[in-house]
């Protein structure tokens, strides 16, 4: 069911979506379900997708959005990068994927000039504050993904969260 927001007595459909999820994906993770949910949002009018560019769920979600851009030319992927060397500890394979996604993104937002103890949370807040809908793969009550889900609920209590 489509979530609608009422703002100043006008009804708005969601236009923006953010992703948050774990680096390690369990056997229950479904790339197919992620694809179905992204397509459904695009067909409801979501045209901008914010992605934190971390290994695991984030990169899969970004690659899925980029695949949809072939059919839905109007959608945008915003790569939300906490610091320039976010990929410092990525495997060679994940670094290549990261670079490819960054190059294909419609916009790259780098939040800090260098790594800080709070740059990842700042990135998560940045995305949550701009999103009408959150798609998440969250299986734990602790960590960055759980933090982002809680923060999104706090600032957008009426908005939809889609669990993959």
Steps between C-alpha positions, in 0.01 A plus 500: 500500500635841404601725788380856455610801700273793575683832496312829533176324400655360180577135443848408383620165375847393610779620270819394679633178646806414708663163553662357812611146566765269634835434340452126542179360359330194642350210308162669539609800289308519174641706212176416318287660775728806499453532123120465531483767772719747309295453183175550694632826647609626159155425364346693794708808415823462696774644280795563733691231690757578772762234557774483767737301275607243762589142415213253506142623483584856393701401193241243393223760535703757303571252222129413488402867463759543225356199316154663515642824355521326162119481495409794724731775376356762736611333826812618682752329723669721759819343642530623860864456593605565860868567413719472189672181611184308594621210286840478672430158655280360223614187318636552148174367357287736713727797420440441129123483558515813717693699238264385224192603701655834597577575136147409391324691780320818400649684795769432759476671838815472714414613851844528665850572368640209703380216720359600841344294778157636405514523118307177443214606730499846339467331159212287631320807641558690175322228302219446753423871515452515123303179451126447485544120508769278650593158361700295747652163564516520880539184708663637819402759760852645512734657246469761228205345321290478817602858587382621158167318525438649848601849383273477194206390722570789738501772236245346260262309726231490231725391213541152361786266585538197274683205655677265259 
